[in-house]
């Protein structure tokens, strides 16, 4: 920190198991990734290369190296797994993980329909090669899952070998955990945290109001994901009670 302030909440230190910040890279260049890390590396635990952008982005290996060298773990978005799975190319997906020496990988079923038992088998297989992060929830806002269903799927995926669960919201923050307006489905969240340890969940929260909601609910060291690249510092100040929305929380 650049100077001293009293009564600042204690943040977990990297490498950390809770208080994680996962940032969404929607197609940054190597130079942009370097700039991002020069400012945000201290406050960023993971960078997800969103959707299938890793398939087409130039200088992929160089960009992954930028993140690793800054002490940040890169991984590929779950939609890329789905693109391989729907084409019966799971073995090819494993080769991609190996080729790029990825310590983490995401499995999701937000864009395709996979029987959940089959998804759990994918998780178990992938967990033999790397650390698995799995996403629960659909990208289709017409598919509203009851809370008991979320909880059942989450428990099964943890049992299958998932390290952390991602609660889906898309990058827009208006499906899954949220209503179309972006408002949090509070009843859903309450039921989930009653059954699933909150430190096992990364809550996708791309919008400021959503980040503030989870910080108020679960504290500064809540796991948050799908953070925009230009919001890393802003989010950290919110976690520390140094932004209007949380200013009086920790004094």
C-alpha positions as CSV (number, residue, x, y, z in Angstrom):
1,X,0.0,0.0,0.0
2,X,1.2,3.5,-0.7
3,X,0.3,4.9,2.8
4,X,-1.3,3.8,6.1
5,X,-5.0,3.7,6.9
6,X,-6.5,2.2,10.1
7,X,-9.4,-0.3,10.2
8,X,-8.8,-1.8,6.8
9,X,-10.2,-5.4,6.6
10,X,-7.6,-8.1,6.5
11,X,-7.4,-9.6,3.0
12,X,-6.1,-13.1,2.4
13,X,-2.7,-13.1,0.6
14,X,-1.7,-14.9,-2.6
15,X,-1.6,-17.8,-3.2
16,X,-5.0,-17.9,-1.5
17,X,-7.9,-20.3,-1.3
18,X,-10.6,-17.7,-0.6
19,X,-11.0,-14.0,-1.4
20,X,-10.2,-15.0,-5.1
21,X,-10.6,-12.6,-8.0
22,X,-11.1,-14.1,-11.4
23,X,-10.7,-11.6,-14.2
24,X,-12.2,-12.1,-17.7
25,X,-9.9,-11.6,-20.7
26,X,-12.1,-11.1,-23.7
27,X,-9.3,-11.0,-26.2
28,X,-6.5,-8.8,-24.9
29,X,-3.2,-8.5,-26.9
30,X,0.1,-9.5,-25.3
31,X,0.9,-5.8,-24.7
32,X,-2.5,-5.2,-23.1
33,X,-2.0,-8.2,-20.9
34,X,1.4,-6.8,-19.8
35,X,-0.3,-3.4,-19.0
36,X,-3.0,-5.2,-17.1
37,X,-0.6,-7.2,-15.0
38,X,1.5,-4.1,-14.2
39,X,-1.5,-2.7,-12.4
40,X,-3.6,-5.6,-11.3
41,X,-1.4,-8.7,-10.7
42,X,-1.3,-8.2,-6.9
43,X,-5.1,-8.3,-6.8
44,X,-5.8,-11.0,-9.4
45,X,-5.7,-14.7,-8.8
46,X,-7.0,-16.1,-12.1
47,X,-7.4,-14.8,-15.7
48,X,-10.0,-16.7,-17.7
49,X,-9.6,-16.4,-21.5
50,X,-13.3,-16.0,-22.1
51,X,-15.4,-18.3,-24.2
52,X,-13.3,-19.7,-27.1
53,X,-11.1,-16.7,-27.6
54,X,-8.0,-18.9,-27.0
55,X,-8.7,-20.6,-30.3
56,X,-8.1,-17.5,-32.4
57,X,-6.2,-15.0,-30.3
58,X,-2.7,-14.2,-31.6
59,X,0.4,-15.1,-29.6
60,X,-1.5,-17.3,-27.1
61,X,1.6,-18.9,-25.6
62,X,3.2,-15.4,-25.1
63,X,0.1,-14.1,-23.4
64,X,-0.2,-17.1,-21.0
65,X,3.5,-16.5,-20.1
66,X,2.7,-12.9,-19.2
67,X,0.1,-14.0,-16.7
68,X,2.2,-16.8,-15.3
69,X,5.3,-14.5,-14.9
70,X,3.0,-12.0,-12.9
71,X,2.0,-14.8,-10.5
72,X,-1.5,-15.1,-12.0
73,X,-3.1,-18.4,-13.1
74,X,-4.5,-18.4,-16.6
75,X,-7.1,-20.9,-17.8
76,X,-9.5,-21.3,-20.7
77,X,-13.2,-20.6,-20.6
78,X,-15.6,-23.5,-20.2
79,X,-17.2,-22.8,-23.6
80,X,-14.0,-24.1,-25.2
81,X,-14.4,-27.4,-23.4
82,X,-18.0,-27.5,-24.7
83,X,-16.8,-26.9,-28.2
84,X,-14.5,-29.9,-27.9
85,X,-17.0,-32.1,-26.1
86,X,-19.9,-31.5,-28.6
87,X,-17.5,-32.6,-31.4
88,X,-16.4,-35.7,-29.5
89,X,-12.9,-34.3,-29.1
90,X,-12.4,-34.5,-25.4
91,X,-9.0,-36.2,-25.9
92,X,-8.0,-33.3,-28.1
93,X,-9.0,-30.9,-25.3
94,X,-6.7,-32.8,-22.9
95,X,-3.9,-32.4,-25.4
96,X,-4.5,-28.6,-25.4
97,X,-4.3,-28.5,-21.6
98,X,-1.1,-30.4,-21.8
99,X,0.4,-28.4,-24.7
100,X,-0.1,-25.1,-22.9
101,X,0.8,-26.4,-19.5
102,X,-2.4,-25.2,-17.9
103,X,-2.7,-25.9,-14.2
104,X,-6.4,-25.2,-14.2
105,X,-9.2,-26.0,-16.6
106,X,-12.9,-25.3,-16.6
107,X,-15.8,-27.6,-17.5
108,X,-19.2,-26.1,-18.1
109,X,-22.5,-27.0,-19.8
110,X,-24.0,-23.6,-20.3
111,X,-24.2,-23.7,-24.1
112,X,-24.9,-27.4,-24.7
113,X,-26.9,-30.1,-22.9
114,X,-24.8,-32.8,-21.3
115,X,-26.4,-35.4,-19.0
116,X,-25.1,-34.4,-15.6
117,X,-23.7,-37.9,-14.9
118,X,-21.6,-37.5,-18.1
119,X,-20.5,-34.0,-17.0
120,X,-19.3,-35.5,-13.7
121,X,-17.4,-38.2,-15.6
122,X,-15.6,-35.4,-17.6
123,X,-14.7,-33.7,-14.3
124,X,-13.3,-36.9,-12.9
125,X,-11.3,-37.5,-16.0
126,X,-9.9,-34.0,-16.3
127,X,-9.1,-34.0,-12.5
128,X,-6.5,-36.6,-13.3
129,X,-4.6,-34.1,-15.5
130,X,-5.2,-30.7,-13.9
131,X,-7.2,-28.8,-11.2
132,X,-10.8,-28.5,-12.3
133,X,-13.1,-25.5,-12.0
134,X,-16.7,-26.4,-13.0
135,X,-19.5,-24.0,-13.8
136,X,-23.1,-24.5,-12.7
137,X,-26.0,-22.7,-14.4
138,X,-27.2,-22.1,-17.9
139,X,-26.4,-19.2,-20.3
140,X,-30.0,-19.4,-21.5
141,X,-32.1,-17.0,-19.5
142,X,-35.2,-19.0,-20.3
143,X,-33.8,-21.9,-18.2
144,X,-34.5,-21.1,-14.6
145,X,-33.2,-23.8,-12.2
146,X,-34.8,-24.3,-8.8
147,X,-32.4,-23.8,-5.9
148,X,-32.5,-27.5,-4.9
149,X,-31.3,-28.4,-8.4
150,X,-28.4,-25.9,-8.2
151,X,-27.4,-27.5,-4.8
152,X,-27.7,-31.1,-6.1
153,X,-25.5,-30.3,-9.1
154,X,-22.9,-28.5,-7.1
155,X,-22.6,-31.3,-4.5
156,X,-22.2,-33.9,-7.3
157,X,-19.5,-31.9,-9.1
158,X,-17.6,-31.4,-5.8
159,X,-17.8,-35.1,-5.2
160,X,-16.6,-35.8,-8.8
161,X,-13.4,-33.8,-8.2
162,X,-14.1,-30.1,-8.8
163,X,-11.8,-27.8,-6.8
164,X,-14.1,-24.7,-7.1
165,X,-17.6,-24.2,-8.4
166,X,-18.5,-21.2,-10.6
167,X,-22.0,-19.9,-10.2
168,X,-23.0,-18.8,-13.7
169,X,-24.1,-15.3,-14.7
170,X,-22.5,-14.8,-18.1
171,X,-20.3,-11.8,-18.7
172,X,-23.4,-9.7,-18.9
173,X,-24.6,-10.6,-15.4
174,X,-28.2,-11.2,-16.3
175,X,-28.7,-15.0,-16.2
176,X,-28.2,-17.8,-13.7
177,X,-27.7,-16.1,-10.4
178,X,-29.4,-13.0,-11.6
179,X,-32.6,-11.9,-13.0
180,X,-32.7,-10.3,-16.5
181,X,-32.4,-6.9,-14.8
182,X,-29.1,-7.9,-13.1
183,X,-30.8,-8.2,-9.7
184,X,-29.5,-11.0,-7.5
185,X,-31.8,-14.0,-7.0
186,X,-31.4,-13.6,-3.2
187,X,-33.4,-16.7,-2.3
188,X,-31.3,-18.8,-4.5
189,X,-28.0,-17.5,-3.1
190,X,-29.3,-18.0,0.5
191,X,-30.2,-21.6,-0.1
192,X,-26.9,-22.3,-1.9
193,X,-24.7,-21.0,1.0
194,X,-26.8,-22.9,3.5
195,X,-25.8,-26.1,1.8
196,X,-22.4,-25.4,0.1
197,X,-19.4,-23.9,1.8
198,X,-19.1,-20.4,0.4
199,X,-15.3,-20.7,-0.1
200,X,-15.9,-23.5,-2.6
201,X,-17.9,-21.1,-4.9
202,X,-16.7,-18.4,-7.3
203,X,-19.7,-16.1,-7.7
204,X,-19.7,-14.5,-11.2
205,X,-20.3,-10.8,-10.5
206,X,-19.4,-8.6,-13.5
207,X,-21.5,-5.6,-12.3
208,X,-20.6,-3.4,-9.4
209,X,-23.9,-3.8,-7.6
210,X,-23.5,-7.6,-7.7
211,X,-19.9,-7.4,-6.3
212,X,-21.2,-5.1,-3.5
213,X,-24.0,-7.5,-2.7
214,X,-21.6,-10.5,-2.2
215,X,-19.1,-8.4,-0.2
216,X,-22.0,-7.3,2.1
217,X,-23.2,-10.8,2.4
218,X,-20.0,-12.8,2.7
219,X,-17.3,-10.2,3.5
220,X,-14.1,-8.9,1.9
221,X,-12.8,-12.4,1.2
222,X,-15.6,-13.7,-1.0
223,X,-14.6,-15.3,-4.3
224,X,-15.7,-13.2,-7.2
225,X,-15.4,-13.9,-10.9
226,X,-16.0,-12.4,-14.4
227,X,-14.5,-9.2,-13.3
228,X,-13.8,-6.8,-16.2
229,X,-10.1,-6.0,-16.8
230,X,-10.7,-2.3,-16.1
231,X,-12.4,-3.0,-12.7
232,X,-9.6,-4.9,-10.8
233,X,-8.5,-1.9,-8.7
234,X,-12.0,-0.7,-8.2
235,X,-13.1,-4.1,-6.9
236,X,-10.2,-4.2,-4.5
237,X,-11.1,-0.8,-3.1
238,X,-14.7,-2.1,-2.7
239,X,-13.4,-5.2,-0.8
240,X,-11.4,-2.9,1.5
241,X,-14.2,-0.5,2.3
242,X,-12.7,2.3,0.4
243,X,-15.5,3.0,-2.0
244,X,-18.8,4.6,-1.3
245,X,-20.8,1.3,-1.4
246,X,-18.8,-0.3,1.4
247,X,-17.3,2.8,3.0
248,X,-19.0,2.3,6.4
249,X,-18.7,-1.5,6.6
250,X,-15.3,-1.8,8.2
251,X,-14.7,1.5,10.1
